[in-house]
Amino acid sequence: MNQPLITMLGAAMMLAACGSAPEDESPMADMTAEEHAKMLGGGTQGAMDSTGAAVRQVVHLTEAQERALGVVYTTVERHTLTRSIRTVGRVEAAEPRVADVTPKVEGFVERLFVDQTGEAVRRGQRLLSIYSPMLVAAQEELLTARRLVAQLDPGTGEAWRSAQAMLEAARRRLLYWDITEEQIARLEQSGEVTKTLTLVSPVTGIVLDKMVVEGQQVMPGMRLYRVADLSVVWIEGDVFEQDLRFIEVGSQAHIEVSAYPGEHLMGLVSFVHPTVDPASRTNRVRVTAANRDGRLKPGMYATTFFDVALPGVLAVPVAAVVVTGERNLVFVRDTAGMLAPRDVVLGVRAGERVQILEGLTQGETIVASANFLVDAESRLASSGGAMPGMQHGTPATADTQPSEHQHD
């Protein structure tokens, strides 16, 4: 802010403060020459700091000036600062609880037992049956090896051990193709090869995707179903990088969703992504929440709140800090009533208070309001002036004749 602008602002605010009070009631009327010298004191008038701005001077105000300017003081104390970090995220299925159903052999879909997306399934439930020449051949090998083991006497030695190894190999092959142990046991008990074998769900959950129809040819590795256990879900949102130091894995989070207004859900921070988005300057944070009733559905938007408490930190009212853009100042009052500008380092802001990292000590008295006017006077004093209305001329001597005034 340039000097003429400060002068005009100071004049306007002083006139507003003083109003149309008589001259003998002005806050400057009782100022002595010593007080005026204190107000303009400092000894560095005209000096410039490293930013090119005028060095602020120590200011002294009388009680009348303090009342006129509305100056209020406060004591620097320790407080517990509490702030809430808010972010909007989206409900997603927890990745460790998502499973794909894929065949490991080539074949044809004979029948679908689960034929629609969104259907709830349980672990081990039948999904579809597949006809595959490879599966038929594997069943025949299993039954042949079983008959051979039954025909041989364990006392025959090497021949019986070879037959037993063939039987175990045939069982493993079917197991590796996702044929369950129950199906293999039924096959061995019945002794009959079946045309089709059944694939079952690997988890309990909801069918998120179904990409297969009856009669379709399937190949190894083709995704047929995607099933997700939604009893636990993720809420992922973006937190600004300056708030990341307050987000810790394991801390609680409060969750609200627009679908259920007024309801309050809880979750835990389970992961903080290791990279920051260079475009938005945000970092993704993951919250894990229980969803046993299934009300949180993937795709929903959710608002997440992280409550942060900083106990026992030095804090002052936000209004007590003069923010210039290049530095942060407070005016400290000493025992003689002088108001000295002091640089401070700011920390966390919480509501109407801000943390002080450096520059102040507990118990000091600072200006809590009207800092703009005090700062303007401090800057004007550096040039040897003062706000309009706060100037004091030299007392008239006997040889000095007052100027004549003409009145209409």
Buried (B, 14 or more C-beta within 10 A) or exposed (E): EEBEEBBEBBBEBBEEBBEEEEEEEBBBEEBEEEBBEBBBBBEBBEEEEEEEBBBBBBBBBBEBBBEBBEBBBBEBEEBEBEBEBBBEBEBBBBEEBBBBBBBBBBBBBBBBBBBEEEEEBEEEBBBBBBBBEBBBEBBEBBBBBBEBBEEBEEEEEEEBEBBBEBBEEBBEBBEEBBBBEEBBEEBBEEEEBBEBBBBBBBBBBBBBBBBBEEEBEBEEEBBBBBBBBBBBBBBBBBBEEEBBEBBEEEBEBBBBBEEEEEEEBEBBBBEBBEEBEEEEEBBBBBBBBEBEEEBBBBEBEBBBBBEBEBEEBBBBBBBBBBEEEEBBBBBBBEEEBBBBBBEBEBBBBBEEBBBBEEBBEEEBBBBBBBBBBBBBBBBBBBBEBBBBBBEBEEEEEEEEEEEEEEEE
